Amino acid sequence: MTLTFLKLIISSSGTLTDVLLAQSEAFLEELIDFVQTTQTEQEFQTFNQLPTVEQYIQRRIGSGAVKVCFALTEFCHGISLSPSIIADKDMRILWDHASIVTCVTNDLVSIRKELDQGQVDTIVPLLYVRHGDLDRAVKEAVNIMVDSIKTMDEATEVLYERYKDSPEFENMKKVVDACKLSCTGNLAWSLRSGRFKVFLPNTANGIDVEL
């Protein structure tokens, strides 16, 4: 029913091509996942339960809404990729791990603000519960982020090799670049806006967060 409504909105403003429909369906799929994972997040908080680290990461890939933004990349660039490229398993891996990088970065930078608000269902507190050591929890959170960056790079190499002779290569590269730029852009904006009570013009000297 929701997809039908979305189709009607799009068709009212122009011709609903197969590619445009595929973009809309990809966006809708990510939006539905965002709503469902946010519901799961709220259920844990309502019943005062903590997820495991693994449950949290899997949930955060959706509730972070990062992939909802990725699904709009083609529209923002004014380009259209074949649905098979967006659905490519390595493109999906790239989206998932770019989401992890963004969300873990937010968790690390925002920990002071969230503790002040009594929120403990984020990556560092959950790792602290597991290990009982704050330094180890922070290091492991950073390692999760580093591993995801490596996975992103590996997926990128596979995609570049797979589609190097495709006429869609340059447009695909724009989508891949957008995923990577979203990670660095999110960090830069978070530090400069002060939304997490950390104000820094850059990360040249690292990031210090006092708890």
C-alpha positions in Angstrom: 0.0 0.0 0.0 2.8 2.4 0.9 4.7 1.6 -2.3 1.5 2.2 -4.4 1.1 5.6 -2.7 4.7 6.5 -3.5 4.3 5.5 -7.1 1.3 7.8 -7.4 3.2 10.7 -6.0 6.0 10.2 -8.4 3.8 9.5 -11.4 1.8 12.7 -10.7 5.0 14.8 -11.3 6.3 12.9 -14.4 6.7 9.7 -16.2 7.4 6.8 -13.9 10.3 5.1 -15.6 11.7 1.7 -14.5 14.8 3.3 -13.2 12.9 6.0 -11.3 10.7 3.3 -9.8 13.8 1.3 -8.8 15.2 4.4 -7.1 11.9 4.9 -5.3 11.7 1.3 -4.2 15.3 1.4 -2.9 14.5 4.5 -0.9 11.3 3.0 0.5 13.1 -0.2 1.4 15.6 1.7 3.5 12.9 3.9 5.0 10.9 0.9 6.1 14.1 -0.7 7.6 14.7 2.6 9.5 11.2 2.6 11.0 11.4 -1.1 12.0 14.8 -0.8 13.6 13.8 2.4 15.4 10.8 0.5 16.8 13.2 -2.2 18.0 15.4 0.4 19.6 12.4 2.0 21.4 11.2 -1.4 22.6 14.6 -2.1 24.3 14.5 1.3 25.9 10.9 1.0 27.0 11.6 -2.2 28.9 15.0 -1.1 30.2 16.9 -3.8 28.3 20.3 -3.5 26.8 21.1 -5.2 23.5 24.2 -7.2 22.9 27.0 -5.4 21.0 26.1 -7.5 17.9 22.4 -6.7 18.2 23.2 -3.0 18.6 25.4 -2.8 15.5 22.9 -4.7 13.3 20.1 -2.4 14.6 22.1 0.8 14.2 22.8 0.1 10.6 19.1 0.7 10.1 18.1 3.1 12.8 21.0 5.5 12.0 19.1 6.4 8.8 22.4 6.6 6.9 21.3 4.3 4.2 18.1 6.3 3.8 20.3 9.1 2.7 22.4 6.9 0.5 19.2 5.8 -1.3 18.8 9.5 -2.4 22.3 9.8 -3.8 21.3 9.2 -7.4 18.4 11.8 -7.1 20.8 14.4 -5.6 23.3 13.9 -8.4 20.7 13.8 -11.1 21.9 10.4 -12.3 20.3 7.0 -12.8 22.1 3.7 -12.3 20.8 0.3 -13.3 18.9 -1.3 -10.4 21.3 -4.2 -10.6 24.3 -2.0 -9.6 22.5 -0.6 -6.6 21.5 -4.1 -5.6 25.0 -5.5 -6.1 26.1 -7.3 -3.0 29.3 -5.3 -2.8 27.3 -2.0 -3.1 25.2 -3.2 -0.2 28.3 -4.1 1.8 29.6 -0.6 1.2 26.4 1.0 2.4 26.2 -1.2 5.5 29.8 -0.5 6.6 29.6 3.2 5.7 26.6 3.2 8.1 28.6 1.5 10.8 31.5 3.9 10.4 29.2 6.9 10.7 27.2 5.6 13.7 30.3 4.4 15.6 31.9 7.7 15.0 28.8 9.4 16.4 28.8 7.1 19.4 32.5 7.9 20.2 32.1 11.7 19.8 28.7 11.9 21.5 29.4 9.7 24.6 29.6 12.6 27.0 26.3 14.1 25.8 24.6 10.8 25.9 25.9 9.8 29.4 24.7 13.2 30.6 21.2 12.3 29.3 21.4 8.8 30.9 21.6 7.0 27.6 23.8 3.9 27.8 22.6 1.8 24.8 25.4 2.9 22.5 28.6 1.2 21.5 31.1 2.3 24.2 28.8 1.6 27.2 27.8 -1.8 25.7 31.4 -2.7 25.2 32.2 -1.6 28.8 29.4 -3.9 30.1 31.1 -6.7 28.2 34.7 -6.1 29.2 34.5 -4.0 32.4 37.3 -1.8 31.1 36.7 1.7 29.6 40.0 1.9 27.7 39.4 -1.5 26.1 35.8 -0.5 25.3 37.0 2.6 23.4 39.8 0.7 21.6 37.4 -2.0 20.5 34.9 0.6 19.2 37.7 2.2 17.2 38.7 -1.2 15.9 35.1 -1.8 14.7 35.2 1.4 12.8 38.7 0.6 11.3 37.5 -2.8 10.2 34.5 -1.3 8.5 36.7 1.2 6.7 38.8 -1.7 5.4 35.7 -3.5 4.3 34.5 -0.4 2.5 37.8 -0.1 0.7 37.7 -3.8 -0.3 34.1 -3.5 -1.6 35.1 -0.4 -3.6 37.9 -2.2 -5.3 35.6 -5.1 -6.3 33.0 -2.7 -7.6 35.6 -0.7 -9.6 37.0 -3.9 -11.1 33.5 -5.3 -11.9 32.2 -2.2 -13.6 35.4 -0.7 -15.1 34.2 -1.2 -18.6 30.6 -0.2 -18.0 29.2 3.0 -19.4 27.8 3.6 -15.9 31.2 3.5 -14.2 31.5 7.2 -13.6 28.0 7.5 -12.2 28.6 4.5 -10.0 31.8 6.1 -8.7 29.7 9.1 -7.7 27.5 6.9 -5.5 30.6 5.2 -4.0 32.3 8.5 -3.3 29.2 9.8 -1.7 29.2 6.9 0.8 32.8 7.7 1.8 32.3 11.5 1.9 29.3 11.1 4.1 31.6 9.5 6.8 34.1 12.3 6.8 31.4 15.0 6.3 29.4 13.7 9.2 32.4 13.9 11.5 33.4 17.4 10.4 29.9 18.7 10.8 29.5 17.1 14.3 32.7 18.7 15.5 32.1 22.1 14.1 28.4 22.3 15.0 29.0 21.3 18.6 26.0 19.1 18.6 27.8 16.5 20.8 29.4 19.1 23.2 32.7 18.8 21.4 33.9 21.8 19.4 36.9 21.3 17.1 37.8 22.9 13.7 39.6 19.7 12.7 41.0 16.4 13.9 44.7 17.2 13.4 45.5 16.7 17.1 43.0 14.0 17.8 39.7 14.3 19.7 39.6 14.5 23.5 36.3 13.8 25.2 36.0 14.4 29.0 33.5 12.3 30.8 
